[in-house]
Amino acid sequence: MHSLRVARGLLGRQFAAIAAVIAFSSILSWLLAKAVDLSVGFRAEEEYASVPGAEQERAYDFRTSERLGALVSGRPVSSDDELVRRIAALLRTRRGPGE
């Protein structure tokens, strides 16, 4: 019975230590973020707006993968020339008008 009380006391101390570490880490992280914000600021969006080519970024353009799926799932090509024509057509539609 005595060992059970000791174990419960130890578990309570461990939970208190966990809470203290979480509180300390949160407060310190907030203070560091505030210091960075006051000194140089968080201005990534403003700087990113002037990056050349940002308007052409297509990292998550899923239309291309869908069109490639349609290209592959269609009937088999009879020649390399037909395959090249299909790929060229796909690239033309991906670039869009005026590019």
C-alpha positions as CSV (number, residue, x, y, z in Angstrom):
1,M,0.0,0.0,0.0
2,H,2.9,2.3,0.8
3,S,4.5,1.7,-2.6
4,L,1.2,2.6,-4.3
5,R,1.1,6.0,-2.6
6,V,4.7,6.6,-3.6
7,A,3.9,5.7,-7.2
8,R,0.9,8.1,-7.3
9,G,3.0,10.9,-5.8
10,L,5.7,10.3,-8.4
11,L,3.2,10.3,-11.2
12,G,1.8,13.6,-10.0
13,R,5.3,15.1,-9.9
14,Q,5.9,13.9,-13.4
15,F,2.7,15.5,-14.7
16,A,3.6,18.7,-12.9
17,A,7.1,18.6,-14.6
18,I,5.5,18.0,-18.0
19,A,3.1,21.0,-17.5
20,A,6.1,23.2,-16.4
21,V,8.1,22.3,-19.4
22,I,5.2,23.0,-21.8
23,A,4.5,26.3,-20.1
24,F,8.2,27.3,-20.1
25,S,8.6,26.3,-23.8
26,S,5.5,28.1,-24.9
27,I,6.4,31.3,-23.1
28,L,10.0,31.3,-24.3
29,S,8.9,30.6,-27.9
30,W,6.4,33.4,-27.8
31,L,9.1,35.8,-26.4
32,L,11.6,34.8,-29.2
33,A,8.9,35.2,-31.9
34,K,8.0,38.6,-30.5
35,A,11.7,39.7,-30.4
36,V,12.1,38.6,-34.1
37,D,8.9,40.4,-35.0
38,L,10.0,43.6,-33.4
39,S,13.6,43.5,-34.7
40,V,13.2,42.4,-38.4
41,G,9.6,41.5,-38.6
42,F,7.7,38.7,-40.2
43,R,7.4,40.0,-43.8
44,A,7.7,36.9,-45.9
45,E,4.5,37.6,-47.9
46,E,5.5,41.1,-48.8
47,E,8.9,39.9,-50.1
48,Y,7.5,36.9,-51.8
49,A,5.2,39.2,-53.8
50,S,8.2,40.6,-55.6
51,V,9.8,37.3,-56.5
52,P,10.2,36.9,-60.2
53,G,8.0,34.1,-61.5
54,A,5.8,33.8,-58.4
55,E,2.7,34.3,-60.5
56,Q,3.7,31.3,-62.7
57,E,4.3,28.9,-59.8
58,R,2.5,25.6,-60.4
59,A,3.6,23.3,-57.6
60,Y,0.1,22.0,-57.0
61,D,-1.3,22.2,-60.4
62,F,-3.3,18.9,-60.4
63,R,-4.8,19.6,-63.9
64,T,-1.6,18.4,-65.5
65,S,-1.6,15.0,-63.7
66,E,-5.3,14.6,-64.6
67,R,-4.5,15.3,-68.3
68,L,-1.5,12.9,-68.1
69,G,-3.8,10.3,-66.8
70,A,-6.2,10.9,-69.7
71,L,-3.2,10.7,-72.1
72,V,-2.0,7.4,-70.7
73,S,-5.5,5.8,-70.2
74,G,-6.5,6.4,-73.7
75,R,-6.0,4.1,-76.6
76,P,-2.4,2.9,-77.1
77,V,-0.3,5.0,-79.5
78,S,0.6,3.4,-82.8
79,S,3.8,5.4,-83.2
80,D,6.3,7.6,-81.5
81,D,5.0,10.5,-83.6
82,E,1.5,10.2,-82.3
83,L,2.9,10.1,-78.7
84,V,4.9,13.3,-79.3
85,R,1.8,14.9,-80.7
86,R,-0.3,14.0,-77.7
87,I,2.4,15.3,-75.3
88,A,2.7,18.5,-77.3
89,A,-1.1,19.0,-77.1
90,L,-1.0,18.4,-73.4
91,L,1.8,21.0,-72.9
92,R,-0.1,23.5,-75.0
93,T,-3.2,23.2,-72.8
94,R,-1.1,23.4,-69.6
95,R,0.6,26.6,-70.6
96,G,-2.8,28.3,-71.2
97,P,-3.5,31.1,-73.5
98,G,-1.0,33.8,-74.0
99,E,2.0,31.9,-72.7
